């Protein structure tokens, strides 16, 4: 059967050719204008999955870069805060050295102590610094301030840490995580423990057990009652229960011929035999009040006295009786801290300063120094009191060294974050190049293709126009 080519068929073929040429021209124009050879999955099904994978990875790299930049800002803020704290510590140290000058009056020492109190508050404020709404030095507990200043029942000022010991980690690269903080325990707290030191004149000493107290404390040795055993006729004075400070075994020497009485070989005190509340002081400051009205005439000899008392480290909130043994555990009901005391040689009531060496953190060192300067003139030996403050200055220096070590570590962390950020930026550039090679057009090739498609389209239009202009006369 012979196939007949009609005029209508020819026209349809021409129009179809024009449409196809225009479609190719349109696609070429889009590629040149967009600069992309893949705009839809149908453009290049074989490469579209690869391109989508590249774009997903690019989003991850952008997030890594953002993590590194934000983390570095957090670390650098922490480092700047520690540098400011270091400057304050140095100023405080200079003030302390000035306060240790033995020629200063107590008023001068009080002035230095007031300045130290301001430094303590400034340091606590820095330890509670924030970046945005996150506290820097609370470990992973960044939603509340990590340090608070408290005063306990014994009037001891303490700075308490409310954060945790954990570090925050940030993902700054594919499979790369880095710490971005140091908790306050690694910067402001001490990590070692040395000997417990008693400073006072009660006679209390270090016990046999292991103490767990932190910083400084006060051991309160309180008198509860006094009893006399002897035949001298000497009796307790009217103020004995409220004012005596004698603890443990004591000895009163009575000479009714010379009309004198002394305590533990101390300075003799004269009496007339009419006194009902005579104060007698021993060589270590121990005190007893006696009634001389019943002394047997002509008596020369000794009278045994025994003082009972209690121990407390929480300001008297809880007490334990003194048993005069090699080890007594005194527990602070407020903090749970345990102090082991050798009470064998306690001779008088009073308050002993207790220092847990090696545990004084930055804040407690400054608090101990401040209180030591304020109370220096109240101690029986000013030189010994100032020597104790010098020892606490060594603790302050150790705490400062620890802070500076933390500052150095933060610098190292910042450098790692910067290196991580640089690596991610380099990976980002390389991935952008791969994406460009996959989806971007070669502009010179695209223009040549556009020109070719334009020529093809124009040719199709020309052919079609000639076909459409045919008439019956063309066939005659």
C-alpha positions as CSV (number, residue, x, y, z in Angstrom):
1,X,0.0,0.0,0.0
2,X,1.4,3.3,-1.0
3,X,1.7,6.0,1.8
4,X,0.5,9.4,0.6
5,X,2.1,12.5,2.0
6,X,-0.6,15.2,2.2
7,X,-0.4,18.9,2.8
8,X,-1.9,18.6,6.2
9,X,0.6,16.0,7.3
10,X,3.5,18.2,6.1
11,X,2.1,21.1,8.0
12,X,1.7,19.1,11.2
13,X,5.3,17.8,10.9
14,X,6.6,21.4,10.4
15,X,4.7,22.7,13.4
16,X,6.0,19.8,15.6
17,X,9.5,20.6,14.5
18,X,9.0,24.2,15.5
19,X,7.6,23.2,18.9
20,X,10.6,20.9,19.6
21,X,13.1,23.5,18.5
22,X,11.5,26.1,20.7
23,X,11.5,23.8,23.6
24,X,15.2,23.2,23.2
25,X,15.8,26.9,22.8
26,X,13.8,27.7,26.0
27,X,15.7,25.1,28.0
28,X,19.0,26.6,26.8
29,X,17.8,30.1,27.7
30,X,16.9,28.8,31.2
31,X,20.3,27.2,31.7
32,X,22.1,30.4,30.7
33,X,19.9,32.7,32.8
34,X,20.0,30.4,35.9
35,X,23.5,29.2,35.5
36,X,22.3,25.7,36.5
37,X,22.0,22.6,34.4
38,X,20.0,20.8,37.1
39,X,16.8,22.6,38.2
40,X,14.6,19.6,38.7
41,X,15.1,15.9,39.2
42,X,14.1,15.2,35.7
43,X,17.0,17.3,34.3
44,X,19.6,14.7,35.4
45,X,18.2,11.7,37.3
46,X,21.6,10.1,37.6
47,X,23.2,13.1,39.5
48,X,20.2,14.4,41.5
49,X,20.7,12.0,44.4
50,X,24.4,12.9,44.6
51,X,23.5,16.6,44.5
52,X,21.0,16.2,47.3
53,X,23.5,14.4,49.4
54,X,26.0,17.2,48.9
55,X,23.5,19.8,50.0
56,X,22.6,17.8,53.1
57,X,26.3,17.6,54.0
58,X,26.6,21.3,53.3
59,X,23.9,22.1,55.9
60,X,25.8,20.0,58.5
61,X,29.0,21.8,57.8
62,X,27.2,25.1,58.2
63,X,25.9,23.9,61.6
64,X,29.4,22.8,62.7
65,X,30.8,26.2,61.7
66,X,28.1,27.9,63.7
67,X,28.7,25.6,66.7
68,X,32.4,26.4,66.6
69,X,31.9,30.1,66.4
70,X,29.4,30.2,69.2
71,X,31.5,28.0,71.4
72,X,34.6,30.1,70.8
73,X,32.7,33.2,71.9
74,X,31.6,31.3,75.1
75,X,35.2,30.2,75.8
76,X,36.7,33.6,75.0
77,X,34.2,35.3,77.4
78,X,35.2,32.8,80.1
79,X,38.9,33.6,79.5
80,X,38.3,37.4,79.7
81,X,36.4,36.9,82.9
82,X,39.2,34.9,84.5
83,X,41.7,37.5,83.4
84,X,39.6,40.1,85.2
85,X,39.4,37.9,88.3
86,X,43.2,37.5,88.2
87,X,43.7,41.2,88.2
88,X,41.4,41.5,91.2
89,X,43.3,38.8,93.1
90,X,46.6,40.6,92.5
91,X,45.1,43.8,93.9
92,X,43.7,41.9,96.9
93,X,47.2,40.4,97.5
94,X,48.8,43.8,97.5
95,X,46.3,44.9,100.1
96,X,46.9,41.9,102.3
97,X,50.7,42.5,102.3
98,X,50.0,46.0,103.4
99,X,47.7,44.7,106.1
100,X,50.4,42.4,107.4
101,X,52.6,45.3,108.3
102,X,53.1,44.9,112.1
103,X,53.3,48.7,112.6
104,X,49.7,49.2,111.4
105,X,47.0,50.0,113.9
106,X,43.9,47.8,114.1
107,X,41.9,50.6,112.4
108,X,44.3,50.3,109.4
109,X,43.8,46.5,109.3
110,X,40.1,47.0,109.4
111,X,40.3,49.3,106.4
112,X,42.2,46.6,104.5
113,X,39.7,44.0,105.5
114,X,36.8,46.2,104.2
115,X,38.6,46.5,100.9
116,X,39.0,42.7,100.8
117,X,35.3,42.2,101.5
118,X,34.7,44.3,98.3
119,X,37.1,42.1,96.3
120,X,35.3,38.9,97.6
121,X,32.0,40.2,96.3
122,X,33.5,41.3,93.0
123,X,35.0,37.8,92.5
124,X,31.7,36.1,93.3
125,X,30.0,38.3,90.8
126,X,32.6,37.3,88.1
127,X,32.1,33.7,89.0
128,X,28.4,34.2,88.3
129,X,29.1,35.7,84.8
130,X,26.8,34.9,81.9
131,X,27.1,34.7,78.2
132,X,23.6,35.4,76.9
133,X,21.3,33.5,79.3
134,X,23.9,30.8,80.2
135,X,26.1,30.9,83.3
136,X,29.7,30.3,82.4
137,X,31.1,28.5,85.4
138,X,28.3,26.2,86.6
139,X,29.3,23.1,84.6
140,X,26.4,21.8,82.6
141,X,24.0,23.6,85.0
142,X,23.9,26.8,83.1
143,X,20.4,28.0,84.0
144,X,21.1,29.3,87.5
145,X,23.9,31.1,89.2
146,X,26.6,28.7,90.5
147,X,27.8,30.7,93.5
148,X,26.0,32.2,96.5
149,X,27.4,33.9,99.6
150,X,26.0,32.6,102.9
151,X,26.5,33.2,106.6
152,X,26.0,30.3,108.9
153,X,24.9,30.2,112.6
154,X,28.5,30.6,113.8
155,X,28.7,33.9,111.7
156,X,31.1,32.3,109.3
157,X,30.9,33.6,105.7
158,X,30.9,30.9,103.1
159,X,30.7,30.9,99.3
160,X,28.8,27.8,98.3
161,X,28.9,26.2,94.8
162,X,25.6,25.2,93.4
163,X,26.8,24.0,89.9
164,X,28.1,20.6,89.0
165,X,31.5,19.2,87.9
166,X,30.6,18.4,84.3
167,X,31.9,19.9,81.1
168,X,29.8,21.1,78.1
169,X,30.8,19.5,74.8
170,X,30.1,20.9,71.3
171,X,30.2,19.1,68.0
172,X,32.4,21.2,65.8
173,X,33.1,18.9,62.9
174,X,32.3,15.5,61.5
175,X,32.9,13.2,64.5
176,X,34.8,15.9,66.4
177,X,33.6,17.1,69.8
178,X,35.3,19.6,72.1
179,X,34.8,20.8,75.7
180,X,33.9,24.5,75.7
181,X,33.9,25.2,79.4
182,X,35.6,24.6,82.8
183,X,33.3,24.2,85.8
184,X,33.9,26.4,88.8
185,X,35.3,23.5,90.8
186,X,38.3,23.4,88.4
187,X,38.9,27.1,88.7
188,X,37.9,28.5,92.1
189,X,38.1,25.3,94.3
190,X,41.1,23.5,95.7
191,X,41.7,19.9,95.0
192,X,44.1,18.9,97.7
193,X,44.0,18.4,101.4
194,X,46.7,19.0,103.9
195,X,47.0,19.2,107.7
196,X,44.2,20.6,109.9
197,X,45.5,23.6,111.8
198,X,44.2,24.9,115.2
199,X,44.9,28.5,116.1
200,X,43.7,29.5,119.6
201,X,44.5,28.9,123.3
202,X,41.8,26.5,124.5
203,X,44.2,23.6,124.4
204,X,42.2,21.7,121.7
205,X,44.4,19.9,119.1
206,X,44.2,17.8,116.0
207,X,42.4,14.5,116.6
208,X,43.2,11.0,115.2
209,X,40.4,10.8,112.5
210,X,40.2,12.2,109.0
211,X,38.6,15.6,108.7
212,X,36.4,16.5,105.7
213,X,35.9,20.2,106.4
214,X,36.6,22.7,103.7
215,X,38.3,26.1,104.1
216,X,38.1,27.6,107.6
217,X,35.9,26.9,110.6
218,X,35.6,27.9,114.3
219,X,35.7,25.4,117.1
220,X,33.7,26.8,120.0
221,X,34.8,25.4,123.4
222,X,32.1,26.4,125.9
223,X,32.1,26.2,129.7
224,X,29.0,24.6,131.3
225,X,29.8,24.1,135.0
226,X,32.6,24.1,137.6
227,X,33.0,21.9,140.7
228,X,35.5,22.1,143.6
229,X,37.0,19.2,145.6
230,X,38.9,20.0,148.8
231,X,38.8,21.0,152.4
232,X,39.9,24.7,152.2
233,X,36.4,26.0,152.5
234,X,36.7,27.9,149.2
235,X,33.4,28.0,147.3
236,X,32.3,28.9,143.8
237,X,31.5,32.6,143.2
238,X,28.1,33.9,142.2
239,X,29.3,34.4,138.6
240,X,30.9,31.0,138.3
241,X,28.3,29.3,136.1
242,X,28.0,32.3,133.7
243,X,31.6,33.6,133.5
244,X,34.0,30.8,134.3
245,X,36.2,29.6,131.4
246,X,38.0,26.8,133.2
247,X,37.8,23.4,131.5
248,X,39.1,20.1,132.8
249,X,41.3,19.6,135.8
250,X,42.5,22.8,137.5
251,X,44.4,23.6,140.7
252,X,43.8,26.5,143.1
253,X,46.7,27.4,145.4
254,X,45.4,29.0,148.7
255,X,47.5,30.7,151.3
256,X,45.2,32.1,154.0
257,X,48.2,33.4,155.9
258,X,49.3,35.6,153.0
259,X,45.7,36.0,152.0
260,X,46.3,35.1,148.4
261,X,44.8,32.6,145.9
262,X,46.1,31.6,142.5
263,X,45.0,29.4,139.6
264,X,47.4,26.8,138.1
265,X,50.4,28.7,139.3
266,X,49.3,32.0,137.9
267,X,49.6,35.4,139.5
268,X,48.3,35.3,143.1
269,X,45.3,37.4,143.8
270,X,44.8,39.0,147.2
271,X,41.6,38.5,149.2
272,X,40.2,39.6,152.5
273,X,37.8,36.8,153.2
274,X,34.7,38.8,152.4
275,X,34.6,38.4,148.6
276,X,31.7,36.4,147.2
277,X,32.7,36.7,143.5
278,X,36.5,37.0,143.2
279,X,37.9,36.5,139.7
280,X,41.1,34.4,139.5
281,X,43.0,34.1,136.2
282,X,45.4,31.4,135.3
283,X,48.6,31.6,133.2
284,X,46.7,30.7,129.9
285,X,43.8,33.1,130.5
286,X,41.6,30.5,132.1
287,X,39.2,32.2,134.6
288,X,37.3,31.1,137.7
289,X,35.1,33.0,140.1
290,X,35.3,32.0,143.8
291,X,33.8,32.8,147.2
292,X,36.4,33.4,149.9
293,X,34.1,33.9,152.8
294,X,34.3,30.3,154.0
295,X,38.0,29.7,153.7
296,X,39.3,27.8,156.8
297,X,41.5,30.1,158.9
298,X,45.3,29.6,158.4
299,X,44.7,27.1,155.5
300,X,47.7,26.7,153.2
301,X,47.3,24.2,150.4
302,X,45.4,23.4,147.1
303,X,41.9,23.0,146.1
304,X,41.0,20.9,143.0
305,X,38.7,22.4,140.5
306,X,37.1,20.7,137.5
307,X,35.4,22.5,134.6
308,X,33.0,20.8,132.3
309,X,32.2,22.0,128.8
310,X,31.0,21.3,125.2
311,X,32.4,21.5,121.7
312,X,30.6,22.9,118.6
313,X,31.5,23.9,115.0
314,X,28.1,25.2,114.0
315,X,27.9,28.2,116.2
316,X,26.4,26.3,119.1
317,X,23.4,25.0,117.2
318,X,24.6,21.5,118.3
319,X,27.1,20.6,121.0
320,X,28.8,17.5,122.4
321,X,30.2,17.2,125.9
322,X,34.0,17.3,126.3
323,X,35.3,13.9,127.3
324,X,39.0,14.8,127.4
325,X,40.0,12.0,125.0
326,X,42.4,11.6,122.1
327,X,39.6,11.9,119.5
328,X,36.2,13.4,119.5
329,X,34.2,13.9,116.3
330,X,32.5,17.3,116.1
331,X,29.9,17.4,113.3
332,X,28.6,20.6,111.8
333,X,24.8,20.3,111.6
334,X,24.7,22.9,108.9
335,X,27.2,21.4,106.4
336,X,27.7,17.9,107.7
337,X,31.5,18.5,107.9
338,X,33.4,16.4,110.5
339,X,36.2,17.8,112.7
340,X,38.3,15.4,114.8
341,X,39.5,17.0,118.1
342,X,42.0,15.8,120.7
343,X,40.3,17.2,123.8
344,X,42.8,15.8,126.3
345,X,44.5,19.1,127.1
346,X,41.7,21.5,126.8
347,X,42.1,24.0,129.7
348,X,39.8,26.9,128.9
349,X,36.7,28.0,127.0
350,X,37.1,30.1,123.9
351,X,37.0,29.9,120.2
352,X,39.8,28.3,118.1
353,X,40.2,29.1,114.4
354,X,40.4,25.9,112.4
355,X,42.0,25.8,108.9
356,X,41.8,22.8,106.6
357,X,45.0,23.5,104.7
358,X,45.0,22.7,101.1
359,X,41.2,23.1,100.9
360,X,40.9,26.8,101.1
361,X,39.5,27.8,97.8
362,X,39.9,31.3,96.3
363,X,36.9,32.7,98.2
364,X,37.6,31.0,101.5
365,X,41.2,32.1,101.4
366,X,40.2,35.8,101.1
367,X,37.4,35.4,103.7
368,X,39.9,33.8,106.1
369,X,42.4,36.6,105.5
370,X,39.7,39.3,105.9
371,X,38.5,37.8,109.2
372,X,42.1,37.3,110.4
373,X,42.8,41.0,109.9
374,X,39.6,42.1,111.5
375,X,40.1,39.9,114.6
376,X,43.9,40.3,114.9
377,X,43.8,42.6,118.0
378,X,41.4,40.1,119.7
379,X,44.0,37.4,119.7
380,X,46.4,36.9,122.7
381,X,49.4,37.1,120.4
382,X,49.2,39.6,117.5
383,X,52.4,38.2,115.9
384,X,51.0,34.7,115.8
385,X,47.7,36.0,114.5
386,X,49.4,37.8,111.6
387,X,51.5,34.7,110.9
388,X,48.3,32.7,110.5
389,X,47.1,35.2,107.9
390,X,50.5,34.9,106.1
391,X,49.8,31.1,105.9
392,X,46.4,31.9,104.4
393,X,48.1,34.2,101.9
394,X,50.0,31.2,100.6
395,X,46.7,29.4,100.1
396,X,45.5,32.4,98.1
397,X,48.6,32.2,95.9
398,X,47.9,28.5,95.3
399,X,44.3,29.3,94.4
400,X,45.5,32.0,92.0
401,X,47.9,29.6,90.3
402,X,45.1,27.2,89.8
403,X,42.9,29.9,88.2
404,X,45.8,30.8,85.9
405,X,46.2,27.2,84.9
406,X,42.5,27.2,84.0
407,X,43.0,30.4,82.0
408,X,45.7,28.6,80.0
409,X,43.5,25.6,79.4
410,X,40.7,27.9,78.1
411,X,43.3,29.4,75.7
412,X,44.0,25.9,74.4
413,X,40.3,25.2,74.0
414,X,39.9,28.4,72.0
415,X,42.7,27.5,69.7
416,X,41.2,24.0,69.1
417,X,37.8,25.6,68.3
418,X,39.5,28.0,65.9
419,X,41.3,25.2,64.2
420,X,38.0,23.2,64.0
421,X,36.2,26.2,62.5
422,X,39.0,26.6,59.9
423,X,38.8,22.9,58.9
424,X,35.0,23.1,58.5
425,X,35.3,26.2,56.4
426,X,37.8,24.4,54.1
427,X,35.5,21.4,53.8
428,X,32.7,23.8,53.0
429,X,34.6,25.4,50.2
430,X,35.5,22.0,48.7
431,X,31.9,20.8,48.9
432,X,30.7,23.9,47.3
433,X,33.1,23.2,44.4
434,X,31.7,19.7,44.0
435,X,28.1,21.0,44.0
436,X,29.1,23.6,41.4
437,X,30.6,20.9,39.2
438,X,27.5,18.8,39.5
439,X,24.8,21.4,38.9
440,X,26.4,24.5,37.4
441,X,26.6,24.9,33.6
442,X,29.7,25.7,31.6
443,X,28.6,29.1,30.5
444,X,30.6,29.0,27.2
445,X,29.2,25.6,26.2
446,X,25.7,26.8,27.3
447,X,25.9,29.9,25.1
448,X,27.1,27.8,22.1
449,X,24.2,25.4,22.7
450,X,21.8,28.4,23.0
451,X,23.1,29.8,19.6
452,X,22.7,26.4,18.0
453,X,19.2,25.9,19.3
454,X,18.3,29.4,18.3
455,X,19.5,28.7,14.7
456,X,17.6,25.5,14.7
457,X,14.5,27.2,15.8
458,X,14.8,30.0,13.2
459,X,15.3,27.4,10.5
460,X,12.2,25.5,11.6
461,X,10.2,28.7,11.5
462,X,11.5,29.5,8.0
463,X,10.6,26.0,6.7
464,X,7.2,26.2,8.3
465,X,6.5,29.6,6.8
466,X,7.3,28.4,3.3
467,X,5.1,25.3,3.7
468,X,2.2,27.4,4.9
469,X,2.6,29.8,1.9
470,X,2.0,27.0,-0.6
471,X,-1.2,27.3,-2.8
472,X,-2.7,25.5,-5.8
473,X,-0.7,27.6,-8.1
474,X,2.5,26.0,-6.7
475,X,1.3,22.7,-8.1
476,X,0.3,23.8,-11.6
